[in-house]
Amino acid sequence: MNAIGFSELWLVLLSLLGTPPVGVTLPNQPEPDPAADAARFQAVTGQLDPGGVVHAYVSVDGDLKGIAGYVNSMMGELRKVEPGVPEVNVPALLRVTGLDAVSAMGFSSVRTKDGFRNKTYIHTPDGRRGLLQLMGGDSKPFEVLNLAPAGSDFVIEQDLNFKTLYKSVLEGAGVVMGEQGKAMVQMGLNQPMPPPITFTMEKVMADLDTKLTVIIDADPTKMVHFPDAPKELKIPQLKGAVLLDGLGWVADELTKVLAPMLVQGGNRAPPFKIVRNANWVGIQLAIESENFSEREKKEITELGWETALLAHHLPSGKLVLASGKNFADQLFAPKTSLGQDPAFQKTMKDLPEKGTALTYASPAFFSSLRQFSEKANQLSNDKEHEQDDRFIVSAFIEILLPKNARGEGTVTTNTKDGILTVSNSAHSHKTSLITGLASPFFGVAAFTVGQALEARDQAIGGFEEPHLEDFQRHIHEHGKPKVRRTEDFEKIGD
């Protein structure tokens, strides 16, 4: 029973019976401050939508500090009997992460015409610091709305302040190992990368206050064979690009390294060619290279990736990895953009127009994913004895990817006192809550159904193999079935 979460099931049952479950009392709790608690509650709930199917508030003010202090004290006591316990200032390490800046959290979900609007708010009244600064700074308009062409099916734009991560790693090393440990980390980052790369990891980290952009455009009118998969399993032809702000120089350095190798030629030459013009410096796939077999050339061409490139877009300074040169050019050319796409506008309706992160998945993305999943389920469970597996997978597909699946859109913004994430979705926060509470029951049901199906198969197999001929002969001779002895039945169905 423990394999299906017996303790969770027991706590849920106790709650349903009205018996309070055993809880945990957090250590070192601050003295109650009703005025501060009320102000914190108002600050959080003011960012949420009232009413709806979910409206939740959780105060964690001082909790992490209390736990960190308790752990520090406990380690000090352990050190009296076990000198090998390391001396780590846990509260100081917590301050480095910045997680102690979180004072409260709130969640809400309200119904809309096309699903739910969900909000998640993390309250940091004293400002974001440490790792909380990793995912961006000030909110600003989203550039991807102009870069991505209309009809794009999956899009991400995410600010990344990796300098914060670098600083946190150094500070953390100082807390754990002192100034000597901090110096060791800096020395390691100053070491050159493995040849033939000439720059250091510190150079990369210094330029990693960046922005990650992902754009994928699927063409359902061009279905292509998925490599190393059954020939019946096909996917829409995909065009896509990954862009990183300020890192175009990486392609410059890579071009310098590969250029001499390409001049030498021969079988050992990488299967690339140099791209160098007013807009681009980088490398492009050379499909005609002898390094590719005829089969590989055919697969790459069918996927539409025969001109894939990694390059520095000189006007913007971006590092661009694209499925094709034409698609990369299209991103920076005048066109009907994603921001003008009616499907995008409908999905993102009433979401913030500025932020530090945006994610969008089109309705066509989910319908294509459903078709692929259904076909994969059909091909992988096509035997008669696999019909139960096929049915279970189909049920999950129906729940997760319904036929009328809508697009999904999410925007994260940094406010003066916290981090707010707003999404338009077919699912509410309640779904996650109910799934978490019901997981023990799902485990029991899956375990029980599995055992029942196994017992049934064993019984049928045991009947068919040794007893089928005897059963048929008995009916022919006596006109009625032979009654099986109890011990035989128990042996088969046990």
N, C-alpha and C positions, 0 to 999 in steps of 0.2 A: 504493500500500500504506500510505503514511503516514496516509491518511484513516481507517484502522481501527486505529491504534495499533501501528505496527510495532515500536517500541522496547519496548512492554510485552510483545508477543508474543515478541520475541527473549529478553527476560529470563526469561520463564516457561519457554521451551524450554531455555535454559541451565540453569535450576534443575532441570528434569526430567532433564537429562543428567548431573546431578551437578557441573556447573561453577558455581562461585560467581559471582554477578553482581557487576558493579562497584558499589560502595557509596559512601556519603558519610561522611567522618569529621567529626563535629561539633567545632568549635573550642573552645578554652579549657575542656576537661573537667577537673573537680575530681579530686584525688587519690582513689584508691579507699579506701573505709572499709567493710570487710567487716561490722563490727558494725552500722553504721547501715543498710547495705544489707539485712542480714538482718531488722532490726527493721521496716524499711519494707515488706519483702516480707510479713512476718507481719501487719502492720496492714492491708494491702490484701487479702490472700487470706482473712483472717479475716472479711471482709465478703461473700465470695463463697461459692457452693455448690461443694463438692468434687466431683470426677469430672464426669460429664455429657459432653455432646458438645463443649463449649467450656470451657476454663479457661485464661485468659491474664492475664499480668502484664507491665506495661511501666513501667520507671522513667524518668522524665524529669527527675530531680532535677538542677538546675543547668543543664539544656540550654538553656532559653530565656535565662537570664542570660548564658551563654557566647556564644550567637548574637548577643544584643543588644550585648554588648561588642565582638564581632568587627565587626559592622556599624558601630558607632560609630567604631572604629579605621580601618576601610576608608574611611568618609566623611571622616575627618580627613586621610588620605593623598590622597584625591581632591581635597580642598580646596586642596592645595598646587599642583596643576596647573590646577584649575578653580575659581576663587574663587566662582563662582555656586552651588556646592553648599551647601545650607542647613545651618546649625549646629543640629542637633537632638540632644538627649541621649536616645538610644534606650533605654538602661537605665532612665532616669527615666520615660520614657513607658511602658515595660513595667510598671513598678511602679504607675503610675496605673491601668492596666487590671486589675491584680491577677492576671494569668495566670501571673506568675512564682511565685505561691504554690502552683501545682500541682506536686506532688512525684512522683506516680505514678498509674497508672490500672490498673484490673482489669476483666475481663469473664468472665462465666460463663453457661452455659446447661445446664439439666438437664431431662430429660423428666418430664412430669407426665401424669396420666390424660387430660387434654384438650389436650395440646400441649407447651409449654415454659415454664419459668420462667427469664427472663433477668435478669441483674443487670449494671449498669454502675456502677463506683465511681471517683470522682475524689478523690484523697488530698491534703488541704491541711492538714498537721500544724500549721502556724503560723497557721491561721485563714483564713477567706474574706475577701477584700477586693476593692475595685474592682468590676469587672463581675461577679465571682463572687457578689456580694451582690444582683445585680439580680433574680434569680428567687426571692427570698423569704428570710425569716429563720428563726425557730424553727418547728419542725413543730408542727402543731395539728390537731384534728379537722376534717373537711371539711364545710363548711356546705351544699354542693350536695346532699348525701345527703338533706337535709330539704327543700330548695327544689324540687328536680326531682320531678315526679310519677312514680310507678311506670310502667314502660313506655317511659320516655324512651330514645331510641336513640343519641344522641351527646351527651356531656357533657364539659366541661372546667372545672376550677377551677385557677387559677394565681395565686400571690402575685407581685406586681410591686413591687419597691422602686425606683421611678424617681427618688427623691431621690438614690440612689447614682449613677444615670446622670448626673443634673444635676451632682453634685459631681465626677464623673470628667471630664465635658466641661470644666468650669471648670479643673480641675487640668491637664488635657491642653493647654488653651489657654495656660496659664501656662508649661508646659514648652516648647511650640513657639514661642510669641510673647512670652513674658515677662509681667510684670504688666500691661503695657499691653494685650496681647491678651486677657488674662483680663477686664480691665475692659470691653473692647469687647463681649465675649460677654455679660456681665452687662447692659450697656446695651441690647443688642439684645433680650434677653429681657424687659426692663422696658418696651419699647415696646408701646403698646396694639395689640390685634388690629385687623384692618380693620373699618371700620364696617359694620353697626351694633353689632358686638360691642364691649363696653366693657372687659372684663378683659384682663390681660396674659398672655403665655405663662409668665412666672415664677409667676403665681398658679396656673396649671394644674400646673406642675412641682412646686410646693410641696405640692400635695395628691395627688401621684401615687404615694405609698406606698399602693398599692391592691391590689385583688384582682379579677381578671377571671374571670367565670363565663359559660359558654356552655351553653345547654340547647336541644336540638332533639328534638322528638317527632313522628315520622312516623306517619300513619294509612294503612296499606295498603288499608283498605276504601274509601278515597276517593281514587281516582286522578284527577289533574287534568292538563290539557294544559299542556305546557311552553311559555311564550310564545316566539313567533318560531321554533318548531321544528315539524317535521312533525306532523300531527295524530295520527299513530299513536304518537308518543313521549310517554308520560305518566310522571308521578312521583307518589308518595304526597303527599297534602296535608300540609304542614309547619307545625307550630306551633313557635315558638322565641323565645328571648330572650337578650340580651347584657346583663350586669350589671357595673357598675364601682363598687366601694366608695368612699364618701366624695366622689363627684363629682356628687351629686344637684343641687348648687347650679348646675351648668351648665344644667340644664333650667329652673331658676328664672330665670336670666338670659335664656335664649332666649325664655321666655314673656313677659318684660317687653318684649323687642324686637318680638315678633310681635303682641302685643295691640293696639297702635295701628293696625297695618296691617289687622287683621281688623275693627276698628271702622269703618274707612273703607269697607270692602267693595269692590265692583266687580270687574272681570275681573282686576285685578292683585293681588288679595288672595291670599295663599298658601292652598293647599287643606287647611287645618287648622282645628281648633277647640280652644279652651282647656279643659283638664281641671283642675278645682280642687275638692278635697274633703279630708276628714280624712286620707286616705292618699296622695293623689297631687296633684302640681302639674306640669303639662306640656302637651304638645300632642298631639292625636290626629288621625289622617287623617280628612278630611271627604269621604267618597265622593260626596256629592251636589254637590260643587263643580263649577262650570261649567268649571274648568280641565281636567277629565277628559273625554275623549271617551267615547262609549257603549261603544266597544270596550275602552278602558282600564278603565272601570267593571266591565265583564263579567269581564275577566281578573283584576282585583284581587279581586273577589267570589269567583270560582272558586278562587283561591288561598287564600281565607279571611283576607285581610289588610285587610279594609275598616275595621277598627278599630285598625290599627297605631298605636303611640304611642311617644313619647320623653318620659319623665317622671321626676320625682324621687319616689322612694318615701320619704315623710316619716319613718315609724317607723324605717327602717333607714339612711337617708341615701344609699341606692344610686341611681345613675343607671341607668335601665332602658330599653332599646330592645326592644320586644316586637312580635310579629306581630299581637297582638290584645289588647284590654283584658281580656277574660275570662281569657286565659292568664296575663297579668301578675298578675291578682288571685289566680289559682289557686296561683301560686308561694308566696304568703305565707299561704295558708289551710290549715287542717287537712285532711289527705288521707293516702292510702296513698302513701308517698314512695319514691323510688328506692332508698334504703337497705333497704327491705323487699321489693324486687323479687327473686324467686327467680333470674331470669336474670342480674341484676346480681350477686347474691351468689355465684352459681356462677362467673362470669367473674372476680371480684375475690378469689376464695378464697385465703387465706394471704398476701395483700398487706398492707403496713402500713396501719393504720387512721388514722394521723396522717401529715401531710406538708406540703409546700409546693406540690405540684402533683398533680393527678389527671386522667387521661383515660380515658374509657370509650366503647366503641362496641359496640352490642348485636349479637347474631347476625342479628336482623332488618335491621339497618343494612346488613350485608354482603350479605345475600340480595337486598335491594332494589337495592343498587348493582350487583350482578351482573345482575339482570333489566334494569335500565336500560342497562347497557353492552352486553348481548347485543342488545337491540332497536336501539340506536344503531348497532351494527356491522352489523346486518342491513339497516337502512335506508340507511346510507351506502355499503355495498358490495353493492348488490342487483343489479348488472349481471353478465352472464355472464363478461365479461372481468375482473371484480373478485373472482372467487371465491378467487384466491390471497391477496389482501389480507384477505378475510373469514376465511380459514382461519388466517392468521397472527395476526390480532387475537383470534380465538376461542381460540387456543392460549395467548396471554398472559392472557386472562380466566380460563381454566381454572387457570393457575398462581397468579395473584394473588388470584382470588376463587373458590375451589372451591365446589362445591355445598353441602358440609357445613361452610362457613366458620363458625368459632366467634367468639365475642365477643373483644374485645381490651381489656385493662386495664393501666394503668401508674400507678405512684405514685412520686413523688420526695420524698425526705426529706433534711434537713440533719442530719448527725451532728456530733459534737464535732470530728472531724478531717477531715470531707469531705462529699461529696454522693453519695448512693446512690439509684439509680433501679432499681426492680424492676417487671417486667411479666409478665403471663400472656399468651402469644401462641401462635398457630399456627406461628410461625416462630422459629427460633433465631438467635443471633449468627452461627452457622456459615453460614447462608444469605447474609448480607451478605458474609462473607469469601469464600465460593465464588463469588458473583456478581462480586465485584471481581477475583478471579483469573481467572475464566473469561470476563470481558468481551472480551478480545482474540479468543478463539475464537468467541464469539458474533458479533463483528464480521466475522470471516473468513467464518463460515457465512452471515450475512445478505448479505454482499457477493457471495459465490459463488452463492447461490440467486438473488439478484436478477439477476446477470449471466446465469445459465442461463435464467431465465424470459424475460428480454429477448431473448436469442438465439433461444429457441424461438418467441416471438411474431413476431420478424422473419422467421424461416425459414418459419413457417406463412403469414404475410402475404405474403411474397415468392412462395411457391408458389401461394397461392390466387388472387392478383390477376392476374399476367401469364401463368401457366402452367396454370391449372386447365382451361381449354377445350382446350388442346393435349394435356394429359394424358388427358382423357376421350376425345378423338377418336382418339388413338394406340391406346388399349386397344380401342376399337370396331373399328378397322381391322386391328390386328395381333394382338389377343388377349393382349397382354402390355404392361406399362408401359415407357415410353421411359426409357432410362438417361440421367440428367442429366450433362452434361459437368462435369469437375472444376472448371474455372474458374467455372462458374455456381454450383456448390455453395459454393465458397469465398466467392464474392461475397455470397451470401445469408446464410451462417452466420458470417461474419467478426465 
